[in-house]
């Protein structure tokens, strides 16, 4: 019975995650823009 090809093949389950960082992905850009603006005000 060990030579049956149907029993030798493993079952592969692929899980696909969609989206991910949609809600909190861009907050660092606003903080960085504020920081750069403050540095330009102090040093220019």
PDBQT receptor file of N, H, CA, C and O in Angstrom, charges set to zero:
ATOM      1  N   UNK A   1       0.799  -1.197   0.000  1.00  0.00    +0.000 N 
ATOM      2  CA  UNK A   1       0.000   0.000   0.000  1.00  0.00    +0.000 C 
ATOM      3  C   UNK A   1       0.848   1.270   0.000  1.00  0.00    +0.000 C 
ATOM      4  O   UNK A   1       0.335   2.342  -0.322  1.00  0.00    +0.000 OA
ATOM      5  N   UNK A   2       2.115   1.182   0.347  1.00  0.00    +0.000 N 
ATOM      6  H   UNK A   2       2.532   0.311   0.609  1.00  0.00    +0.000 HD
ATOM      7  CA  UNK A   2       2.971   2.353   0.413  1.00  0.00    +0.000 C 
ATOM      8  C   UNK A   2       3.332   2.881  -0.967  1.00  0.00    +0.000 C 
ATOM      9  O   UNK A   2       3.826   4.002  -1.087  1.00  0.00    +0.000 OA
ATOM     10  N   UNK A   3       3.098   2.106  -1.993  1.00  0.00    +0.000 N 
ATOM     11  H   UNK A   3       2.696   1.195  -1.895  1.00  0.00    +0.000 HD
ATOM     12  CA  UNK A   3       3.444   2.549  -3.342  1.00  0.00    +0.000 C 
ATOM     13  C   UNK A   3       2.299   3.282  -4.024  1.00  0.00    +0.000 C 
ATOM     14  O   UNK A   3       2.418   3.636  -5.197  1.00  0.00    +0.000 OA
ATOM     15  N   UNK A   4       1.204   3.517  -3.332  1.00  0.00    +0.000 N 
ATOM     16  H   UNK A   4       1.108   3.229  -2.379  1.00  0.00    +0.000 HD
ATOM     17  CA  UNK A   4       0.069   4.250  -3.900  1.00  0.00    +0.000 C 
ATOM     18  C   UNK A   4       0.441   5.725  -4.035  1.00  0.00    +0.000 C 
ATOM     19  O   UNK A   4       0.691   6.367  -3.015  1.00  0.00    +0.000 OA
ATOM     20  N   UNK A   5       0.492   6.304  -5.257  1.00  0.00    +0.000 N 
ATOM     21  H   UNK A   5       0.289   5.782  -6.086  1.00  0.00    +0.000 HD
ATOM     22  CA  UNK A   5       0.945   7.687  -5.448  1.00  0.00    +0.000 C 
ATOM     23  C   UNK A   5       0.015   8.722  -4.814  1.00  0.00    +0.000 C 
ATOM     24  O   UNK A   5       0.463   9.830  -4.519  1.00  0.00    +0.000 OA
ATOM     25  N   UNK A   6      -1.245   8.407  -4.597  1.00  0.00    +0.000 N 
ATOM     26  H   UNK A   6      -1.609   7.507  -4.837  1.00  0.00    +0.000 HD
ATOM     27  CA  UNK A   6      -2.165   9.363  -3.983  1.00  0.00    +0.000 C 
ATOM     28  C   UNK A   6      -1.862   9.597  -2.507  1.00  0.00    +0.000 C 
ATOM     29  O   UNK A   6      -2.145  10.678  -1.990  1.00  0.00    +0.000 OA
ATOM     30  N   UNK A   7      -1.302   8.620  -1.826  1.00  0.00    +0.000 N 
ATOM     31  H   UNK A   7      -1.073   7.742  -2.247  1.00  0.00    +0.000 HD
ATOM     32  CA  UNK A   7      -0.999   8.755  -0.401  1.00  0.00    +0.000 C 
ATOM     33  C   UNK A   7       0.360   9.410  -0.166  1.00  0.00    +0.000 C 
ATOM     34  O   UNK A   7       0.625   9.865   0.946  1.00  0.00    +0.000 OA
ATOM     35  N   UNK A   8       1.223   9.473  -1.168  1.00  0.00    +0.000 N 
ATOM     36  H   UNK A   8       1.007   9.103  -2.072  1.00  0.00    +0.000 HD
ATOM     37  CA  UNK A   8       2.548  10.042  -0.994  1.00  0.00    +0.000 C 
ATOM     38  C   UNK A   8       2.587  11.553  -1.210  1.00  0.00    +0.000 C 
ATOM     39  O   UNK A   8       3.541  12.209  -0.792  1.00  0.00    +0.000 OA
ATOM     40  N   UNK A   9       1.563  12.113  -1.856  1.00  0.00    +0.000 N 
ATOM     41  H   UNK A   9       0.788  11.580  -2.195  1.00  0.00    +0.000 HD
ATOM     42  CA  UNK A   9       1.563  13.540  -2.137  1.00  0.00    +0.000 C 
ATOM     43  C   UNK A   9       1.049  14.324  -0.938  1.00  0.00    +0.000 C 
ATOM     44  O   UNK A   9      -0.019  14.019  -0.408  1.00  0.00    +0.000 OA
ATOM     45  N   UNK A  10       1.817  15.351  -0.500  1.00  0.00    +0.000 N 
ATOM     46  H   UNK A  10       2.685  15.599  -0.931  1.00  0.00    +0.000 HD
ATOM     47  CA  UNK A  10       1.360  16.155   0.636  1.00  0.00    +0.000 C 
ATOM     48  C   UNK A  10       0.255  17.129   0.214  1.00  0.00    +0.000 C 
ATOM     49  O   UNK A  10       0.122  17.467  -0.963  1.00  0.00    +0.000 OA
ATOM     50  N   UNK A  11      -0.512  17.562   1.174  1.00  0.00    +0.000 N 
ATOM     51  H   UNK A  11      -0.404  17.288   2.130  1.00  0.00    +0.000 HD
ATOM     52  CA  UNK A  11      -1.558  18.547   0.939  1.00  0.00    +0.000 C 
ATOM     53  C   UNK A  11      -0.974  19.924   1.230  1.00  0.00    +0.000 C 
ATOM     54  O   UNK A  11      -0.478  20.168   2.329  1.00  0.00    +0.000 OA
ATOM     55  N   UNK A  12      -1.030  20.816   0.261  1.00  0.00    +0.000 N 
ATOM     56  H   UNK A  12      -1.433  20.618  -0.632  1.00  0.00    +0.000 HD
ATOM     57  CA  UNK A  12      -0.470  22.155   0.401  1.00  0.00    +0.000 C 
ATOM     58  C   UNK A  12      -1.621  23.156   0.447  1.00  0.00    +0.000 C 
ATOM     59  O   UNK A  12      -2.452  23.208  -0.460  1.00  0.00    +0.000 OA
ATOM     60  N   UNK A  13      -1.659  23.950   1.516  1.00  0.00    +0.000 N 
ATOM     61  H   UNK A  13      -0.985  23.908   2.253  1.00  0.00    +0.000 HD
ATOM     62  CA  UNK A  13      -2.690  24.971   1.676  1.00  0.00    +0.000 C 
ATOM     63  C   UNK A  13      -2.006  26.332   1.621  1.00  0.00    +0.000 C 
ATOM     64  O   UNK A  13      -1.129  26.613   2.438  1.00  0.00    +0.000 OA
ATOM     65  N   UNK A  14      -2.393  27.179   0.673  1.00  0.00    +0.000 N 
ATOM     66  H   UNK A  14      -3.106  26.950   0.009  1.00  0.00    +0.000 HD
ATOM     67  CA  UNK A  14      -1.822  28.512   0.542  1.00  0.00    +0.000 C 
ATOM     68  C   UNK A  14      -2.799  29.531   1.103  1.00  0.00    +0.000 C 
ATOM     69  O   UNK A  14      -3.950  29.603   0.671  1.00  0.00    +0.000 OA
ATOM     70  N   UNK A  15      -2.339  30.316   2.067  1.00  0.00    +0.000 N 
ATOM     71  H   UNK A  15      -1.404  30.258   2.418  1.00  0.00    +0.000 HD
ATOM     72  CA  UNK A  15      -3.162  31.365   2.657  1.00  0.00    +0.000 C 
ATOM     73  C   UNK A  15      -2.674  32.708   2.122  1.00  0.00    +0.000 C 
ATOM     74  O   UNK A  15      -1.494  33.038   2.240  1.00  0.00    +0.000 OA
ATOM     75  N   UNK A  16      -3.577  33.470   1.542  1.00  0.00    +0.000 N 
ATOM     76  H   UNK A  16      -4.535  33.202   1.446  1.00  0.00    +0.000 HD
ATOM     77  CA  UNK A  16      -3.237  34.757   0.950  1.00  0.00    +0.000 C 
ATOM     78  C   UNK A  16      -3.802  35.861   1.842  1.00  0.00    +0.000 C 
ATOM     79  O   UNK A  16      -5.004  35.925   2.100  1.00  0.00    +0.000 OA
ATOM     80  N   UNK A  17      -2.893  36.733   2.306  1.00  0.00    +0.000 N 
ATOM     81  H   UNK A  17      -1.917  36.681   2.097  1.00  0.00    +0.000 HD
ATOM     82  CA  UNK A  17      -3.326  37.874   3.110  1.00  0.00    +0.000 C 
ATOM     83  C   UNK A  17      -3.413  39.088   2.204  1.00  0.00    +0.000 C 
ATOM     84  O   UNK A  17      -2.455  39.412   1.502  1.00  0.00    +0.000 OA
ATOM     85  N   UNK A  18      -4.546  39.755   2.214  1.00  0.00    +0.000 N 
ATOM     86  H   UNK A  18      -5.324  39.492   2.784  1.00  0.00    +0.000 HD
ATOM     87  CA  UNK A  18      -4.735  40.928   1.392  1.00  0.00    +0.000 C 
ATOM     88  C   UNK A  18      -4.672  42.175   2.263  1.00  0.00    +0.000 C 
ATOM     89  O   UNK A  18      -5.054  42.156   3.433  1.00  0.00    +0.000 OA
ATOM     90  N   UNK A  19      -4.185  43.253   1.670  1.00  0.00    +0.000 N 
ATOM     91  H   UNK A  19      -3.875  43.268   0.719  1.00  0.00    +0.000 HD
ATOM     92  CA  UNK A  19      -4.121  44.508   2.405  1.00  0.00    +0.000 C 
ATOM     93  C   UNK A  19      -2.956  44.522   3.355  1.00  0.00    +0.000 C 
ATOM     94  O   UNK A  19      -1.811  44.328   2.946  1.00  0.00    +0.000 OA
ATOM     95  N   UNK A  20      -3.237  44.750   4.618  1.00  0.00    +0.000 N 
ATOM     96  H   UNK A  20      -4.167  44.908   4.950  1.00  0.00    +0.000 HD
ATOM     97  CA  UNK A  20      -2.175  44.736   5.617  1.00  0.00    +0.000 C 
ATOM     98  C   UNK A  20      -1.983  46.089   6.270  1.00  0.00    +0.000 C 
ATOM     99  O   UNK A  20      -2.472  46.319   7.376  1.00  0.00    +0.000 OA
ATOM    100  N   UNK A  21      -1.273  46.993   5.597  1.00  0.00    +0.000 N 
ATOM    101  H   UNK A  21      -0.876  46.806   4.698  1.00  0.00    +0.000 HD
ATOM    102  CA  UNK A  21      -0.917  48.264   6.209  1.00  0.00    +0.000 C 
ATOM    103  C   UNK A  21      -1.775  49.408   5.674  1.00  0.00    +0.000 C 
ATOM    104  O   UNK A  21      -1.284  50.529   5.537  1.00  0.00    +0.000 OA
ATOM    105  N   UNK A  22      -3.015  49.153   5.378  1.00  0.00    +0.000 N 
ATOM    106  H   UNK A  22      -3.414  48.242   5.489  1.00  0.00    +0.000 HD
ATOM    107  CA  UNK A  22      -3.852  50.182   4.787  1.00  0.00    +0.000 C 
ATOM    108  C   UNK A  22      -4.215  51.296   5.744  1.00  0.00    +0.000 C 
ATOM    109  O   UNK A  22      -4.329  52.447   5.321  1.00  0.00    +0.000 OA
ATOM    110  N   UNK A  23      -4.401  50.998   7.017  1.00  0.00    +0.000 N 
ATOM    111  H   UNK A  23      -4.308  50.063   7.361  1.00  0.00    +0.000 HD
ATOM    112  CA  UNK A  23      -4.899  51.990   7.961  1.00  0.00    +0.000 C 
ATOM    113  C   UNK A  23      -3.777  52.843   8.530  1.00  0.00    +0.000 C 
ATOM    114  O   UNK A  23      -3.914  54.064   8.597  1.00  0.00    +0.000 OA
ATOM    115  N   UNK A  24      -2.681  52.237   8.937  1.00  0.00    +0.000 N 
ATOM    116  H   UNK A  24      -2.571  51.244   8.883  1.00  0.00    +0.000 HD
ATOM    117  CA  UNK A  24      -1.643  52.974   9.656  1.00  0.00    +0.000 C 
ATOM    118  C   UNK A  24      -0.333  53.027   8.885  1.00  0.00    +0.000 C 
ATOM    119  O   UNK A  24       0.736  53.068   9.495  1.00  0.00    +0.000 OA
ATOM    120  N   UNK A  25      -0.391  53.027   7.561  1.00  0.00    +0.000 N 
ATOM    121  H   UNK A  25      -1.259  52.994   7.066  1.00  0.00    +0.000 HD
ATOM    122  CA  UNK A  25       0.833  52.978   6.784  1.00  0.00    +0.000 C 
ATOM    123  C   UNK A  25       1.456  54.322   6.478  1.00  0.00    +0.000 C 
ATOM    124  O   UNK A  25       2.645  54.366   6.161  1.00  0.00    +0.000 OA
ATOM    125  N   UNK A  26       0.717  55.433   6.556  1.00  0.00    +0.000 N 
ATOM    126  H   UNK A  26      -0.248  55.397   6.814  1.00  0.00    +0.000 HD
ATOM    127  CA  UNK A  26       1.252  56.695   6.114  1.00  0.00    +0.000 C 
ATOM    128  C   UNK A  26       1.435  57.743   7.185  1.00  0.00    +0.000 C 
ATOM    129  O   UNK A  26       1.744  58.889   6.861  1.00  0.00    +0.000 OA
ATOM    130  N   UNK A  27       1.261  57.404   8.434  1.00  0.00    +0.000 N 
ATOM    131  H   UNK A  27       1.010  56.472   8.698  1.00  0.00    +0.000 HD
ATOM    132  CA  UNK A  27       1.362  58.391   9.510  1.00  0.00    +0.000 C 
ATOM    133  C   UNK A  27       2.789  58.884   9.691  1.00  0.00    +0.000 C 
ATOM    134  O   UNK A  27       2.992  60.023  10.112  1.00  0.00    +0.000 OA
ATOM    135  N   UNK A  28       3.775  58.062   9.387  1.00  0.00    +0.000 N 
ATOM    136  H   UNK A  28       3.610  57.137   9.045  1.00  0.00    +0.000 HD
ATOM    137  CA  UNK A  28       5.169  58.480   9.556  1.00  0.00    +0.000 C 
ATOM    138  C   UNK A  28       5.534  59.574   8.571  1.00  0.00    +0.000 C 
ATOM    139  O   UNK A  28       6.427  60.374   8.848  1.00  0.00    +0.000 OA
ATOM    140  N   UNK A  29       4.867  59.627   7.429  1.00  0.00    +0.000 N 
ATOM    141  H   UNK A  29       4.142  58.977   7.204  1.00  0.00    +0.000 HD
ATOM    142  CA  UNK A  29       5.174  60.646   6.428  1.00  0.00    +0.000 C 
ATOM    143  C   UNK A  29       4.800  62.033   6.927  1.00  0.00    +0.000 C 
ATOM    144  O   UNK A  29       5.528  62.998   6.691  1.00  0.00    +0.000 OA
ATOM    145  N   UNK A  30       3.682  62.136   7.609  1.00  0.00    +0.000 N 
ATOM    146  H   UNK A  30       3.091  61.353   7.802  1.00  0.00    +0.000 HD
ATOM    147  CA  UNK A  30       3.250  63.427   8.143  1.00  0.00    +0.000 C 
ATOM    148  C   UNK A  30       4.178  63.870   9.259  1.00  0.00    +0.000 C 
ATOM    149  O   UNK A  30       4.541  65.044   9.334  1.00  0.00    +0.000 OA
ATOM    150  N   UNK A  31       4.567  62.943  10.130  1.00  0.00    +0.000 N 
ATOM    151  H   UNK A  31       4.272  61.989  10.069  1.00  0.00    +0.000 HD
ATOM    152  CA  UNK A  31       5.488  63.282  11.213  1.00  0.00    +0.000 C 
ATOM    153  C   UNK A  31       6.851  63.692  10.654  1.00  0.00    +0.000 C 
ATOM    154  O   UNK A  31       7.473  64.626  11.161  1.00  0.00    +0.000 OA
ATOM    155  N   UNK A  32       7.306  63.014   9.633  1.00  0.00    +0.000 N 
ATOM    156  H   UNK A  32       6.800  62.255   9.222  1.00  0.00    +0.000 HD
ATOM    157  CA  UNK A  32       8.592  63.360   9.014  1.00  0.00    +0.000 C 
ATOM    158  C   UNK A  32       8.517  64.723   8.334  1.00  0.00    +0.000 C 
ATOM    159  O   UNK A  32       9.464  65.505   8.420  1.00  0.00    +0.000 OA
ATOM    160  N   UNK A  33       7.414  65.020   7.666  1.00  0.00    +0.000 N 
ATOM    161  H   UNK A  33       6.645  64.385   7.597  1.00  0.00    +0.000 HD
ATOM    162  CA  UNK A  33       7.254  66.322   7.013  1.00  0.00    +0.000 C 
ATOM    163  C   UNK A  33       7.246  67.447   8.050  1.00  0.00    +0.000 C 
ATOM    164  O   UNK A  33       7.828  68.505   7.812  1.00  0.00    +0.000 OA
ATOM    165  N   UNK A  34       6.598  67.233   9.192  1.00  0.00    +0.000 N 
ATOM    166  H   UNK A  34       6.126  66.373   9.386  1.00  0.00    +0.000 HD
ATOM    167  CA  UNK A  34       6.620  68.231  10.262  1.00  0.00    +0.000 C 
ATOM    168  C   UNK A  34       8.031  68.426  10.802  1.00  0.00    +0.000 C 
ATOM    169  O   UNK A  34       8.443  69.555  11.067  1.00  0.00    +0.000 OA
ATOM    170  N   UNK A  35       8.765  67.346  10.964  1.00  0.00    +0.000 N 
ATOM    171  H   UNK A  35       8.430  66.429  10.749  1.00  0.00    +0.000 HD
ATOM    172  CA  UNK A  35      10.141  67.425  11.459  1.00  0.00    +0.000 C 
ATOM    173  C   UNK A  35      11.038  68.186  10.481  1.00  0.00    +0.000 C 
ATOM    174  O   UNK A  35      11.831  69.033  10.894  1.00  0.00    +0.000 OA
ATOM    175  N   UNK A  36      10.914  67.887   9.196  1.00  0.00    +0.000 N 
ATOM    176  H   UNK A  36      10.271  67.199   8.861  1.00  0.00    +0.000 HD
ATOM    177  CA  UNK A  36      11.732  68.564   8.199  1.00  0.00    +0.000 C 
ATOM    178  C   UNK A  36      11.387  70.049   8.129  1.00  0.00    +0.000 C 
ATOM    179  O   UNK A  36      12.275  70.885   7.960  1.00  0.00    +0.000 OA
ATOM    180  N   UNK A  37      10.118  70.377   8.256  1.00  0.00    +0.000 N 
ATOM    181  H   UNK A  37       9.397  69.698   8.393  1.00  0.00    +0.000 HD
ATOM    182  CA  UNK A  37       9.690  71.776   8.252  1.00  0.00    +0.000 C 
ATOM    183  C   UNK A  37      10.282  72.518   9.458  1.00  0.00    +0.000 C 
ATOM    184  O   UNK A  37      10.739  73.654   9.328  1.00  0.00    +0.000 OA
ATOM    185  N   UNK A  38      10.271  71.885  10.607  1.00  0.00    +0.000 N 
ATOM    186  H   UNK A  38       9.899  70.963  10.713  1.00  0.00    +0.000 HD
ATOM    187  CA  UNK A  38      10.840  72.509  11.809  1.00  0.00    +0.000 C 
ATOM    188  C   UNK A  38      12.359  72.694  11.651  1.00  0.00    +0.000 C 
ATOM    189  O   UNK A  38      12.895  73.731  12.041  1.00  0.00    +0.000 OA
ATOM    190  N   UNK A  39      13.048  71.707  11.088  1.00  0.00    +0.000 N 
ATOM    191  H   UNK A  39      12.612  70.864  10.771  1.00  0.00    +0.000 HD
ATOM    192  CA  UNK A  39      14.488  71.845  10.886  1.00  0.00    +0.000 C 
ATOM    193  C   UNK A  39      14.828  72.948   9.892  1.00  0.00    +0.000 C 
ATOM    194  O   UNK A  39      15.826  73.651  10.047  1.00  0.00    +0.000 OA
ATOM    195  N   UNK A  40      13.983  73.092   8.866  1.00  0.00    +0.000 N 
ATOM    196  H   UNK A  40      13.172  72.522   8.741  1.00  0.00    +0.000 HD
ATOM    197  CA  UNK A  40      14.207  74.181   7.899  1.00  0.00    +0.000 C 
ATOM    198  C   UNK A  40      13.979  75.524   8.564  1.00  0.00    +0.000 C 
ATOM    199  O   UNK A  40      14.681  76.488   8.255  1.00  0.00    +0.000 OA
ATOM    200  N   UNK A  41      13.021  75.612   9.464  1.00  0.00    +0.000 N 
ATOM    201  H   UNK A  41      12.451  74.830   9.715  1.00  0.00    +0.000 HD
ATOM    202  CA  UNK A  41      12.742  76.893  10.147  1.00  0.00    +0.000 C 
ATOM    203  C   UNK A  41      13.892  77.256  11.097  1.00  0.00    +0.000 C 
ATOM    204  O   UNK A  41      14.213  78.434  11.253  1.00  0.00    +0.000 OA
ATOM    205  N   UNK A  42      14.502  76.268  11.721  1.00  0.00    +0.000 N 
ATOM    206  H   UNK A  42      14.241  75.311  11.595  1.00  0.00    +0.000 HD
ATOM    207  CA  UNK A  42      15.592  76.571  12.670  1.00  0.00    +0.000 C 
ATOM    208  C   UNK A  42      16.911  76.857  11.980  1.00  0.00    +0.000 C 
ATOM    209  O   UNK A  42      17.666  77.710  12.446  1.00  0.00    +0.000 OA
ATOM    210  N   UNK A  43      17.216  76.177  10.891  1.00  0.00    +0.000 N 
ATOM    211  H   UNK A  43      16.603  75.484  10.512  1.00  0.00    +0.000 HD
ATOM    212  CA  UNK A  43      18.548  76.246  10.303  1.00  0.00    +0.000 C 
ATOM    213  C   UNK A  43      18.638  77.006   8.982  1.00  0.00    +0.000 C 
ATOM    214  O   UNK A  43      19.724  77.090   8.409  1.00  0.00    +0.000 OA
ATOM    215  N   UNK A  44      17.556  77.552   8.490  1.00  0.00    +0.000 N 
ATOM    216  H   UNK A  44      16.673  77.484   8.956  1.00  0.00    +0.000 HD
ATOM    217  CA  UNK A  44      17.622  78.318   7.225  1.00  0.00    +0.000 C 
ATOM    218  C   UNK A  44      17.395  79.787   7.460  1.00  0.00    +0.000 C 
ATOM    219  O   UNK A  44      17.416  80.574   6.513  1.00  0.00    +0.000 OA
TER     220      UNK A  44
